[in-house]
């Protein structure tokens, strides 16, 4: 369900789902405002949103790996490795 919260950077349209469209409006399409699970842009949209949020929590990305984030705290270091399937 995490992919449902990704914000799309481009315009994405889809055909109307089965059972939703009436015969008279079946030629119309839906413009998506957020990503849907199964949409090829969904993993990237979610990853973008998450990686932009982490610096607000004090994490810094490493130069050696764009999916590795580090935060130094009083009692040590917090290391977060973000893996998004289907990227």
Secondary structure as GFF3:
##gff-version 3
##sequence-region A 1 87
A	DSSP	three_ten_helix	2	5	.	.	.	ID=ss1
A	DSSP	beta_strand	7	15	.	.	.	ID=ss2
A	DSSP	three_ten_helix	23	25	.	.	.	ID=ss3
A	DSSP	beta_strand	29	34	.	.	.	ID=ss4
A	DSSP	alpha_helix	42	54	.	.	.	ID=ss5
A	DSSP	three_ten_helix	55	57	.	.	.	ID=ss6
A	DSSP	beta_strand	60	61	.	.	.	ID=ss7
A	DSSP	beta_strand	68	73	.	.	.	ID=ss8
A	DSSP	beta_strand	76	81	.	.	.	ID=ss9
###
